[in-house]
């Protein structure tokens, strides 16, 4: 697992919950909200898909860590690695 | 509809869901039935909130589709042609372009132009979608907003008919939502009616293995220490659940509780109900020169939205011509429908025995049609032609609405008291649907979604 793979996982989830969004040019450093039409309901879905598909829990206080692809990579990578080690 | 939406969200994220339905078809107010081989929708005049070019991606309809993972395109929605609000000889037309509607307002009420702009701003500044929204009277706001009361009355008419549970008023939050849903976004209809929305919901639930029990009503919900512990069905079957979402209404749910904290109050009971008569006729509506989709009419300068003293009141109503949605299929239909909706009195209809009930329906059909023709272009002089072209008439009454929705009094939009958050007096029992106060088909879907998300799915 590495940060790029984590970012791809997040992008795959977004494409599932928002199939009408064009994800071909998402800038990793820019907030997802600023380049895609995602609202708080969509972020809740990203969190829930992470739990459903990968067993990863993101507490509500830490939703902000998912604001961009880069921050997703930084924040989620240790969680993926911990999951793989367990 | 709200129950199915909530069930789908819960099942999507691994919850074990059971759907209990009193009726033998799904949908509640947004349901369907068949007569003589033809399918009819119960509630659906229009899907509001159509994401028109001027409203962009902000439409709650797109939100609902996304949350339920139903592609928007799969609904096959077609937009209205043009609709109208008519009060005596004053007409405001509207389509799904907000600028057209604005222009109509400014042409009909030139002196109100600035005041109307201020009013739009007032709505923009008001957070109608918040859970803790103040309860304000739209009627008093409109009275203050305009110098010509008629403008306010005309705005109240379509908004009330498409979603007010109160008589003669709407709370300002609901009004703002309806105004957005009808005018800023727009009206559309699925090519195959309400089933285009219900079928994918049900199909997805089936695919996920969600069990649906039909034609069996909940008789009571047993509670202990402020928690719902068991559901008892009419056939005495029982179920237990960690969480229960009830979509049968606020007062109606309270009545199912074995230990009530407070008895239902009269002011919690909705009173407004309708009768609708549907004429199926040969040909296309344009054969009669009727090219509009929905017409909201009122005989007077003042709009009355209330339970009539008699069984029905035709002095105000809604006319809907589904074949005037811009569905290419409608270009080649060989029969069409004229739907006429008027306020009706539940008690009068409920007290009628079968022969009298049928006779009263027939009497009302004639009165309603006669009045509606006055509001359709050249309606009066085409009366005989229309009557000759009519193949079938069907009418549903407040009693039918009660059958489909379980709402006390056959109240079209349920209780005037709303619970946005879906909380009830019982910890693990939530309310969804009409009595959350979100409006129409889209509101039903989003209401169910919100309760599932916020009450059950969202991690603590």
Contacts between the chains, C-beta under 8 A, distances in Angstrom:
chain1	res1	chain2	res2	distance
A	16	B	69	7.6
A	17	B	66	6.5
A	17	B	69	7.3
A	18	B	66	6.0
A	19	B	71	6.7
A	20	B	62	7.8
A	20	B	66	7.8
A	20	B	71	7.9
A	20	B	72	7.1
A	37	B	57	5.0
A	39	B	63	7.3
A	41	B	63	6.5
A	41	B	66	7.8
A	41	B	67	6.1
A	41	B	449	7.7
A	41	B	453	6.9
A	42	B	66	7.0
A	44	B	453	6.1
A	44	B	457	7.5
A	44	B	458	6.6
A	45	B	67	7.4
A	47	B	459	7.8
A	48	B	13	5.2
A	48	B	457	6.4
A	51	B	13	8.0
A	52	B	13	5.9
A	52	B	14	6.2
A	57	B	459	7.1
A	59	B	459	7.0
A	60	B	458	7.2
A	60	B	459	6.5
